[in-house]
Amino acid sequence: MKFRAEIDIMPHANLLDPQGKAVSSSMGNLGLSEITNVRIGKHIQLHVEAENKDVANAKVEEACKKLLCNQIVESFSFTLVEA
């Protein structure tokens, strides 16, 4: 079976996000002062071939933990759908 994973990786909420802070500061200059607390992360889409959804789920989680996400400063979440 083939599955598509949509992965979101974000900096931990208690850590400084310099890129998000810069974007937040710029919102006022664009006349969008009501937008605040911007956080910038990554969105990753990948395909995985596996026997079933549980195996695919385990493979995506392993990829996130070992390569895609630095768990010291980031957290991840993902959805998995049949492709």
C-alpha positions as CSV (number, residue, x, y, z in Angstrom):
1,M,0.0,0.0,0.0
2,K,1.1,3.6,-0.7
3,F,0.5,6.4,1.8
4,R,1.1,10.2,1.8
5,A,2.3,11.9,4.9
6,E,1.8,15.6,5.6
7,I,4.3,16.5,8.4
8,D,4.4,19.8,10.3
9,I,7.5,20.7,12.2
10,M,7.4,23.7,14.6
11,P,9.8,25.2,17.1
12,H,8.8,24.4,20.7
13,A,6.4,27.0,22.0
14,N,8.8,28.1,24.9
15,L,11.7,28.8,22.5
16,L,12.5,32.0,20.7
17,D,11.6,31.9,17.0
18,P,13.7,34.7,15.4
19,Q,12.2,34.3,12.0
20,G,8.6,34.4,13.3
21,K,9.5,37.4,15.5
22,A,10.8,39.3,12.4
23,V,7.7,38.5,10.5
24,S,5.5,39.5,13.5
25,S,7.4,42.8,13.7
26,S,6.8,43.5,10.0
27,M,3.1,43.0,10.1
28,G,2.5,46.5,11.5
29,N,4.4,48.0,8.6
30,L,2.1,46.2,6.2
31,G,-1.0,47.5,8.0
32,L,-1.7,44.1,9.6
33,S,-1.0,45.0,13.2
34,E,-3.8,42.7,14.3
35,I,-1.6,39.7,13.3
36,T,0.8,38.8,16.1
37,N,2.8,35.9,17.5
38,V,3.8,34.5,14.2
39,R,5.7,31.1,14.4
40,I,7.6,29.8,11.4
41,G,8.1,26.1,10.9
42,K,8.4,23.5,8.1
43,H,5.8,21.5,6.1
44,I,7.0,18.3,4.6
45,Q,5.1,15.9,2.3
46,L,6.4,12.4,1.6
47,H,5.2,9.1,0.2
48,V,5.8,5.8,1.9
49,E,5.1,2.2,0.8
50,A,4.1,-0.2,3.6
51,E,2.1,-3.3,4.3
52,N,-0.5,-1.3,6.2
53,K,-1.2,2.1,7.9
54,D,0.3,1.1,11.2
55,V,3.6,0.2,9.6
56,A,3.5,3.4,7.5
57,N,2.8,5.4,10.6
58,A,5.8,3.9,12.4
59,K,8.1,4.6,9.4
60,V,7.0,8.2,9.2
61,E,7.5,8.7,12.9
62,E,10.9,7.1,12.7
63,A,11.9,9.4,9.8
64,C,10.8,12.5,11.8
65,K,12.7,11.4,14.9
66,K,15.9,10.4,13.2
67,L,16.2,13.0,10.4
68,L,13.4,15.5,9.8
69,C,13.0,17.0,13.2
70,N,15.5,18.2,15.8
71,Q,13.5,17.2,18.9
72,I,15.6,19.4,21.2
73,V,14.1,22.6,19.7
74,E,11.2,21.3,17.5
75,S,8.1,19.2,17.7
76,F,6.3,17.4,14.9
77,S,2.9,16.2,14.0
78,F,1.7,14.4,10.9
79,T,-1.3,12.9,9.1
80,L,-1.2,9.9,7.0
81,V,-3.6,9.1,4.1
82,E,-3.8,6.3,1.6
83,A,-2.3,7.6,-1.7
